[in-house]
Amino acid sequence: MIKRTLAVYTLLLAAVAPALAAEDTNAERNARGQSVMNKLSAGAGQPVLNKLKQDFPFLADAIVNYSLGDVWSRPGLDDRTRQLAAVAAFAAQGNLTVLKVHARYALNLGVTPDELKEIINLTTVTAGFPRAIDAANALNEAFDAHDASMRSK
């Protein structure tokens, strides 16, 4: 009887242990993602992400755990380079809302306005003048928002 009970507990533990380990992994991923978010936003947080947490928690978790915790926190590229690549990608896609967010992150990390303008200039080759013009306008809005936030500090 004791052997049988021990066997049942062993099987139960074997079934539950992977789930417990996955929770630790998700907690670690989330911690890495939150750390990246704090660094990028200079501790200001991300209002869009906070809103997503309310309405679409699964999407917010994927952004924090996967995008930031798994991908953005990888070694191999420094934060400035990652931001320049992100701004270039969002400019080429025409994703102006997210471009503005990442342009502000880039500025927080020490990327200069002139470097960001060069990325937009490059967009004329990779995505065409209309996308570059839209990205330039969005970038100017990001500059204005960043300047306003710096004045309020």
C-alpha positions in Angstrom: 0.0 0.0 0.0 2.8 2.5 0.9 4.6 1.6 -2.4 1.4 2.2 -4.3 0.8 5.6 -2.6 4.4 6.6 -3.2 4.0 5.6 -6.9 0.8 7.7 -7.2 2.5 10.7 -5.6 5.5 10.2 -7.9 3.3 10.2 -10.9 1.4 13.2 -9.7 4.6 15.1 -9.1 5.9 14.1 -12.6 2.7 15.5 -14.1 2.7 18.8 -12.1 6.5 19.5 -12.2 6.6 20.7 -15.8 3.7 23.1 -15.2 5.5 24.5 -12.2 8.7 24.9 -14.1 6.8 26.6 -16.9 5.4 29.1 -14.4 8.9 29.9 -13.3 10.0 30.3 -16.9 7.0 32.7 -17.6 7.9 34.6 -14.4 11.5 34.9 -15.5 10.4 36.0 -19.0 8.0 38.5 -17.6 10.8 39.9 -15.3 13.2 40.3 -18.2 10.4 41.9 -20.3 9.5 44.4 -17.5 13.2 45.2 -17.1 13.5 45.9 -20.9 10.3 48.1 -20.8 11.7 50.1 -17.8 15.0 50.7 -19.6 13.3 51.7 -22.9 10.8 54.0 -21.4 13.2 55.5 -18.9 10.9 54.2 -16.1 7.8 55.9 -17.5 6.0 52.7 -18.4 3.9 52.2 -21.5 0.3 53.5 -21.5 -0.7 51.5 -24.6 0.6 48.3 -23.0 -1.2 49.1 -19.7 -4.5 49.5 -21.7 -3.9 46.2 -23.4 -3.4 44.5 -20.1 -7.0 45.5 -19.2 -8.7 44.6 -22.5 -6.4 42.0 -24.1 -4.2 40.5 -21.3 -3.1 37.6 -23.5 -1.7 40.1 -26.0 0.0 42.2 -23.3 1.6 39.1 -21.9 2.9 38.1 -25.3 4.4 41.5 -25.8 6.1 41.5 -22.4 7.1 37.9 -22.2 8.0 37.1 -25.8 8.7 40.4 -27.6 10.6 42.0 -24.7 11.5 39.1 -22.4 12.7 36.6 -25.1 13.6 38.6 -28.2 14.5 42.2 -27.1 16.6 41.0 -24.2 18.8 38.7 -26.3 22.5 39.4 -26.5 24.0 40.3 -29.8 22.7 43.8 -30.4 22.9 46.8 -28.1 19.7 48.7 -27.3 20.5 51.6 -29.6 20.9 49.3 -32.6 17.7 47.5 -31.8 15.8 50.8 -31.6 17.3 52.0 -34.9 16.3 48.7 -36.6 12.8 48.9 -35.0 12.2 52.4 -36.2 13.4 51.4 -39.7 11.0 48.5 -39.8 8.0 50.4 -38.5 8.7 53.2 -41.0 8.9 50.8 -43.9 5.7 49.1 -42.7 3.9 52.4 -42.3 3.2 51.6 -38.7 3.4 55.1 -37.5 1.9 54.7 -34.0 4.5 52.2 -33.0 7.2 54.1 -34.9 6.6 57.1 -32.6 6.9 54.9 -29.5 10.1 53.4 -30.6 11.6 56.7 -31.7 11.0 58.0 -28.2 12.7 54.9 -26.8 15.6 55.5 -29.1 15.9 59.1 -27.9 15.8 57.9 -24.3 18.7 55.6 -25.1 20.8 58.4 -26.6 20.1 58.0 -30.3 20.2 61.5 -31.8 17.5 63.1 -33.8 19.9 63.3 -36.8 20.4 59.5 -36.6 16.7 58.9 -36.6 16.3 61.3 -39.6 18.9 59.2 -41.5 16.8 56.1 -40.8 13.8 57.9 -42.4 15.9 58.9 -45.3 16.9 55.3 -45.8 13.2 54.5 -45.9 12.9 56.3 -49.3 15.0 53.4 -50.7 13.4 50.5 -48.9 9.7 51.6 -48.9 9.3 54.6 -51.1 8.8 58.3 -50.6 5.2 58.2 -49.4 6.2 55.9 -46.5 9.2 58.1 -45.7 7.2 61.3 -45.7 4.6 59.7 -43.4 7.4 58.4 -41.2 9.1 61.9 -41.1 5.8 63.5 -39.9 5.4 60.8 -37.2 9.1 61.3 -36.2 8.5 65.1 -35.8 5.6 64.3 -33.5 7.8 61.9 -31.5 10.5 64.6 -31.2 7.9 67.1 -30.0 6.5 64.6 -27.4 10.0 63.7 -26.2 11.0 67.4 -25.9 7.8 68.1 -23.9 8.4 65.2 -21.5 12.0 66.4 -21.0 10.9 69.9 -20.2 8.4 68.6 -17.6 11.1 66.7 -15.7 
